């Protein structure tokens, strides 16, 4: 039985819907017409037709429909309050002007160190590493197409192995801190243990990476103290920690955060006594001045390769290096290049090991962040080949001699003394009569980056400063540093 009066109501609703539909259609058509006429402006490269095609692919007829799920109260219904857009050349000009406000090793005389150092880079390094064959090379999965790159990486392994004193070297990882973290996981994997004793005098950034990388894997990091006079890692502290429970190994850094060269041979003896492995993170330049950690018996030697032909680059990209004894080769992350022969007996090169997760079962991979820095490894190779053994040793000697001279002159200033008495290489710790951050700020205003403040928790106060010296600093630079330091300290004495 029909409902009386229903038909007029239905007709009225239908007409209202039709009017709304036609209104929306006209609005959308006007929006679409405007959209089609839209042209690229500034950095918005899509034309109106491009946008319309993308909307149609999503089954939408307007940008408004695309955004309708966003609550109206949170939508900004006006233009952004921004300055007028700049042209490309105007933007480059303004950014360059802003960059002049930075204080860097190119605008100031730099005595910064603590893991990254300003060394001279021969022009041949850039010339060879920037060649297209190396600059754009892909991972050499097909050896028949990549013999040049593979041979250079093999030479990298060979040269670095000779430098660090260990026979097995991978093709690099991200940086020195990552290399040290990977090395710690290597000794954990090899021993099945999850405790590592770490010297408290490693660089703070390295310590943070170790905690980030190893703690989630259930590895406990125990801190060994240092001698308050010499700055060397305390062997008695090591022995106490190693005797308390089963430990995978010990981690040292040399020179350490005080700039002190560690007694690697003494720690090796301690590790042998307790049957654990030793991993040493070393400044590679030190290996041209004294015996390398590998030659002294360290099981794994890691380093940051930046001093070997890489610019400071505001912190990266750098290259991490791991060298180990033969028995730990199967635990090395990343890749190994080997010298091989083809079916016809011809000499060639190929990847002989790459146990990363994309090639093996995830739980059997040696590492999950083992991408290599092949281009920077090539720079290291060219740098070492360019210098040769004798020049590399001479360069290391220059670094050590100039650092000793600067240290002697600075400690002759009133109130300045050595932070620790141990042997130093190319950087050393000072104890200042004023807070180190204040001293660095005053020196920066005079055009000198004076050094890196030592963490108060490590130095025992806020007056510790780590100063680095390389071959790039002249006699005039040294005299200027000493003179300006004296004036800064005199200002505080008034």
C-alpha positions in Angstrom: 0.0 0.0 0.0 1.6 3.3 -1.1 2.5 5.9 1.5 0.4 9.0 1.0 2.4 12.1 0.1 5.7 10.2 -0.4 6.0 11.0 -4.1 6.3 14.8 -3.9 9.0 14.4 -1.1 11.0 12.0 -3.2 10.8 14.3 -6.3 11.9 17.3 -4.2 14.9 15.4 -2.8 15.8 14.2 -6.3 15.8 17.7 -7.7 17.9 19.0 -4.7 20.5 16.2 -5.3 20.5 17.0 -9.1 21.2 20.7 -8.4 24.0 19.8 -5.9 25.5 17.3 -8.3 25.4 19.8 -11.2 26.9 22.5 -8.9 29.8 20.2 -7.8 30.3 19.1 -11.4 30.6 22.8 -12.5 33.0 23.6 -9.6 35.1 20.5 -10.4 35.1 21.4 -14.1 36.3 24.9 -13.3 39.0 23.5 -11.0 40.0 21.1 -13.7 40.1 23.8 -16.4 42.3 25.9 -14.1 44.5 22.9 -13.3 45.0 22.1 -17.0 46.2 25.7 -17.5 48.7 25.5 -14.7 52.3 25.8 -15.7 55.5 24.7 -13.8 56.7 27.4 -11.4 60.0 27.5 -9.5 60.7 24.0 -8.2 57.2 22.7 -8.9 57.9 20.9 -12.1 54.5 19.3 -12.8 52.1 20.9 -15.3 48.4 20.9 -14.7 48.0 18.1 -17.2 50.5 16.1 -15.2 48.6 16.6 -12.0 45.2 15.8 -13.7 46.6 12.6 -15.1 47.8 11.5 -11.7 44.4 12.3 -10.2 42.6 10.3 -12.8 45.0 7.3 -12.2 43.8 7.4 -8.6 40.1 7.7 -9.6 39.8 11.3 -8.4 38.6 14.4 -10.2 40.2 17.2 -8.1 42.9 18.0 -5.7 40.2 18.8 -3.1 39.0 15.2 -3.3 42.6 14.0 -2.7 42.8 16.0 0.5 39.3 15.5 1.8 40.3 12.9 4.4 42.4 15.4 6.2 40.2 17.1 8.9 39.2 20.6 8.0 40.4 22.0 11.3 44.0 21.1 10.7 44.2 22.2 7.1 45.9 25.5 6.2 43.7 27.4 3.9 46.1 30.1 2.9 49.5 30.4 1.2 52.5 29.7 3.3 54.1 32.8 4.8 57.4 32.5 3.0 59.7 35.0 1.2 59.4 35.3 -2.5 61.0 32.4 -4.3 64.6 32.9 -5.5 66.0 32.0 -8.8 68.7 29.3 -8.9 71.6 31.8 -9.2 70.1 33.9 -6.4 69.8 30.9 -4.1 73.4 29.8 -4.8 74.6 33.3 -4.0 72.7 33.4 -0.7 73.8 29.9 0.4 77.4 30.7 -0.4 77.1 33.9 1.7 75.7 31.9 4.6 78.5 29.4 4.3 81.1 32.1 5.0 79.7 32.2 8.6 81.1 28.7 9.2 84.4 28.2 11.0 86.2 25.3 9.3 89.6 24.0 8.6 89.6 26.0 5.4 88.8 29.4 7.1 90.9 28.8 10.3 94.2 27.2 11.2 93.0 23.8 12.5 94.5 21.8 15.3 91.5 19.5 15.5 91.9 15.8 15.8 90.1 13.2 17.9 89.7 10.7 15.0 89.7 13.0 11.9 92.8 14.8 10.8 93.8 17.4 8.2 96.5 15.8 6.1 97.9 16.8 2.7 96.3 14.8 -0.2 98.5 14.5 -3.3 96.7 15.6 -6.5 97.1 12.2 -8.0 94.6 10.8 -5.5 91.8 13.0 -6.9 92.9 12.5 -10.5 92.7 8.7 -10.4 89.7 8.3 -8.0 87.6 10.7 -10.1 88.0 8.7 -13.3 84.7 7.4 -14.6 85.7 3.8 -14.4 86.0 4.1 -10.6 83.7 7.0 -9.8 80.6 5.3 -11.3 81.6 1.6 -10.8 78.9 -0.8 -9.6 79.4 -3.7 -7.2 81.7 -6.1 -9.2 79.3 -9.2 -9.2 80.5 -10.0 -12.7 84.2 -10.4 -12.6 84.6 -10.6 -16.3 83.3 -7.0 -16.5 85.0 -5.6 -13.4 88.7 -6.7 -13.5 90.0 -3.1 -13.0 87.9 -2.4 -9.9 88.5 -5.8 -8.5 92.3 -5.5 -8.9 92.3 -2.1 -7.2 90.3 -3.5 -4.2 92.7 -6.4 -4.1 95.6 -4.0 -3.9 93.7 -2.1 -1.2 93.5 -5.3 0.9 97.2 -6.1 0.3 98.5 -2.6 1.2 96.3 -2.1 4.2 97.2 -5.6 5.4 100.9 -4.8 5.3 100.2 -1.5 7.1 98.1 -2.9 10.0 100.1 -6.2 10.3 97.3 -8.7 9.6 96.8 -10.9 6.6 93.0 -10.8 6.1 91.4 -7.4 5.2 87.9 -6.7 4.0 86.9 -4.3 1.3 85.9 -1.7 3.9 82.8 -0.7 5.9 81.2 2.7 6.7 83.8 4.3 9.0 86.2 3.6 11.9 83.5 3.5 14.6 81.5 1.0 12.5 84.6 -1.1 11.8 85.3 -1.3 15.6 81.7 -2.4 16.3 81.8 -5.0 13.6 85.1 -6.3 15.0 83.5 -6.7 18.4 80.7 -8.7 16.9 83.3 -10.9 15.1 85.0 -11.9 18.4 81.5 -12.5 20.0 80.5 -14.7 17.1 83.8 -16.6 17.2 83.7 -17.2 20.9 80.0 -17.5 21.6 80.4 -15.1 24.5 78.6 -11.8 25.0 80.9 -9.8 27.2 83.5 -7.3 26.0 85.9 -5.2 28.1 86.4 -1.8 26.6 89.0 0.8 27.6 87.4 3.9 29.0 89.8 6.0 26.9 88.3 5.3 23.5 86.8 8.3 21.7 83.3 9.1 22.9 81.7 8.7 19.5 83.2 5.2 19.1 81.8 4.3 22.5 78.3 5.4 21.5 78.4 3.4 18.3 79.5 0.3 20.2 76.6 0.7 22.6 74.1 1.3 19.8 75.3 -1.6 17.8 76.0 -4.3 20.4 73.7 -3.7 23.4 70.5 -4.7 21.4 72.3 -7.9 20.6 72.7 -8.8 24.2 76.4 -7.8 24.5 77.6 -6.4 27.8 80.3 -3.7 27.6 82.5 -3.4 30.7 84.7 -0.4 31.1 88.4 -0.8 32.0 89.9 2.3 33.8 93.1 4.1 32.8 96.1 5.1 34.9 95.5 8.7 36.2 99.1 9.6 35.5 100.1 8.0 32.3 96.7 7.7 30.6 97.4 4.1 29.6 94.7 1.5 30.0 95.2 -0.1 33.5 96.2 -3.7 33.1 95.2 -4.6 36.6 91.7 -3.3 35.8 91.6 -5.5 32.8 92.7 -8.5 34.7 90.0 -8.0 37.4 87.3 -7.7 34.7 88.6 -10.7 32.7 88.8 -12.9 35.8 85.3 -12.1 36.9 83.4 -13.9 34.1 83.9 -15.4 30.6 84.7 -12.6 28.2 84.9 -12.5 24.4 87.7 -10.0 24.2 89.2 -6.6 24.9 89.0 -3.3 23.0 91.7 -0.7 22.9 92.2 2.5 20.9 95.6 3.9 20.2 96.4 6.7 20.4 93.5 7.0 22.9 91.3 9.9 23.9 94.2 11.4 25.9 96.4 11.2 22.8 98.5 8.5 24.6 99.9 5.5 22.6 98.7 2.4 24.3 101.0 -0.5 25.5 99.5 -3.0 23.0 102.1 -5.7 23.7 101.4 -5.6 27.4 97.6 -5.9 26.8 98.3 -8.8 24.4 100.0 -10.7 27.1 97.1 -10.1 29.5 94.6 -11.3 26.9 96.7 -14.4 26.2 96.7 -15.1 29.9 92.9 -15.3 30.0 92.4 -16.8 26.5 90.5 -13.9 25.0 91.0 -11.9 21.8 92.3 -8.3 21.5 90.8 -5.8 19.0 92.7 -2.5 18.6 91.4 0.6 16.8 94.5 2.5 15.5 95.3 5.7 13.8 96.8 4.3 10.6 99.5 7.0 10.6 100.9 5.6 13.8 101.8 2.4 12.0 104.5 4.4 10.1 106.1 5.4 13.4 106.1 2.3 15.5 105.1 -1.4 15.1 101.5 -1.9 14.1 99.1 -3.6 16.5 98.9 -6.6 14.3 102.7 -7.1 14.5 102.4 -6.8 18.3 99.9 -9.6 18.4 96.4 -8.0 18.2 93.9 -10.4 16.7 91.9 -7.7 15.0 93.1 -4.3 14.0 90.6 -1.7 12.8 91.1 1.9 11.7 89.4 5.0 10.3 91.0 5.4 6.8 90.3 9.1 6.6 94.0 10.1 7.2 95.0 8.1 4.2 93.9 10.4 1.3 90.4 11.5 2.4 89.4 15.1 3.1 87.7 16.1 6.4 84.4 16.7 4.5 82.6 17.8 7.7 82.6 14.3 9.0 82.3 12.0 6.0 82.0 10.0 3.9 84.9 8.1 5.4 86.1 4.5 5.2 86.3 1.8 7.9 88.9 -0.9 7.7 89.1 -4.3 9.4 92.2 -6.6 9.4 92.3 -9.9 11.3 94.1 -13.2 11.8 93.3 -16.0 9.4 91.2 -17.9 11.9 88.7 -15.1 12.1 88.4 -14.6 8.3 85.0 -16.4 8.1 83.5 -13.8 10.5 84.7 -10.7 8.5 81.8 -8.5 7.3 81.6 -7.3 3.8 83.6 -8.6 0.9 86.9 -10.2 0.2 88.6 -10.0 -3.3 90.9 -12.8 -4.2 93.5 -13.4 -7.0 92.2 -16.4 -9.1 92.7 -18.1 -12.4 90.1 -18.7 -15.0 89.5 -22.0 -16.9 92.3 -21.2 -19.3 94.7 -20.5 -16.5 94.8 -16.7 -16.9 95.3 -14.6 -13.8 92.2 -12.6 -12.7 90.4 -11.2 -9.7 87.0 -12.1 -8.2 84.8 -11.7 -5.1 85.7 -14.9 -3.1 83.6 -14.1 0.0 80.5 -12.0 0.7 78.5 -13.4 3.5 76.0 -10.6 3.7 72.3 -11.1 4.3 71.3 -10.6 0.6 73.5 -13.6 -0.3 73.0 -16.1 2.6 70.3 -16.8 5.1 69.7 -13.8 7.3 70.7 -15.6 10.5 73.9 -16.8 9.0 75.0 -13.4 7.6 78.2 -12.0 9.2 76.7 -8.5 9.2 73.5 -6.6 8.3 75.2 -3.2 7.6 78.2 -4.2 5.6 77.9 -1.9 2.6 81.5 -1.0 1.6 83.1 2.4 0.7 84.8 1.2 -2.5 85.5 4.7 -3.9 87.1 5.8 -0.7 89.0 2.5 -0.5 90.4 3.4 -3.9 91.6 6.7 -2.6 93.4 4.9 0.2 95.0 2.6 -2.3 96.3 5.4 -4.5 97.5 7.4 -1.4 99.5 4.5 0.0 100.9 3.5 -3.4 101.8 7.2 -4.1 103.8 7.6 -0.9 105.5 4.2 -0.6 107.0 2.7 2.5 109.8 5.2 3.1 107.8 8.4 2.5 105.0 7.1 4.7 107.4 6.5 7.5 109.0 9.9 7.0 105.5 11.5 7.1 104.6 9.8 10.3 107.9 11.0 11.8 107.2 14.6 10.8 103.8 14.4 12.5 105.3 13.0 15.7 108.2 15.5 15.8 106.0 18.6 15.2 103.5 17.4 17.8 106.3 17.0 20.3 107.6 20.5 19.5 104.2 22.1 19.9 103.5 20.3 23.1 106.8 21.4 24.6 106.1 25.1 23.7 102.5 25.0 25.0 103.4 23.4 28.3 106.0 26.1 28.9 103.1 28.6 29.2 102.0 29.6 32.7 99.4 27.2 34.1 99.5 24.8 31.2 100.7 21.2 31.6 100.3 17.8 30.1 97.0 16.1 30.8 98.7 12.7 30.9 102.4 11.7 30.8 102.3 8.7 28.4 104.0 8.7 25.0 102.2 10.7 22.3 102.2 10.6 18.5 100.5 13.3 16.6 98.1 14.6 19.3 98.4 15.2 23.0 96.2 16.2 25.9 96.7 19.5 27.8 95.4 20.6 31.2 94.6 24.3 30.9 94.1 26.8 33.7 90.7 27.8 32.3 87.8 25.7 30.9 88.7 24.2 27.6 85.5 25.3 25.8 86.2 28.9 26.8 89.7 28.6 25.5 88.6 27.1 22.2 86.0 29.9 21.8 88.6 32.6 22.3 91.1 31.0 20.0 88.4 30.6 17.3 87.8 34.3 17.4 91.5 34.7 16.7 91.3 32.4 13.6 92.6 29.2 15.3 90.7 26.0 15.9 92.6 25.1 19.1 91.6 21.5 19.6 88.8 19.2 21.0 87.8 19.5 24.7 88.3 16.2 26.5 85.1 15.0 28.2 85.1 16.1 31.8 84.1 12.6 32.9 87.3 11.2 31.4 89.7 14.1 32.3 88.3 14.6 35.7 87.6 18.3 35.1 86.6 20.6 32.2 90.1 21.9 31.5 91.3 19.1 29.3 92.1 19.8 25.6 93.2 17.4 22.9 95.5 19.1 20.3 96.4 17.5 17.0 99.4 18.3 14.8 100.0 17.2 11.2 102.4 17.9 8.4 100.0 20.7 7.1 101.0 23.0 9.9 104.1 25.2 9.4 106.5 26.6 11.9 104.6 29.9 11.6 101.4 28.2 12.4 102.9 26.7 15.6 104.4 30.1 16.7 101.0 31.8 16.0 99.2 29.1 18.1 101.6 29.5 21.0 101.4 33.3 20.9 97.6 33.5 20.7 97.3 30.9 23.4 99.5 33.0 25.7 97.3 36.0 25.1 94.1 34.1 25.7 95.4 32.8 29.0 96.7 36.3 30.1 93.2 37.7 29.5 91.8 35.2 32.0 94.5 36.0 34.5 93.5 39.7 34.7 
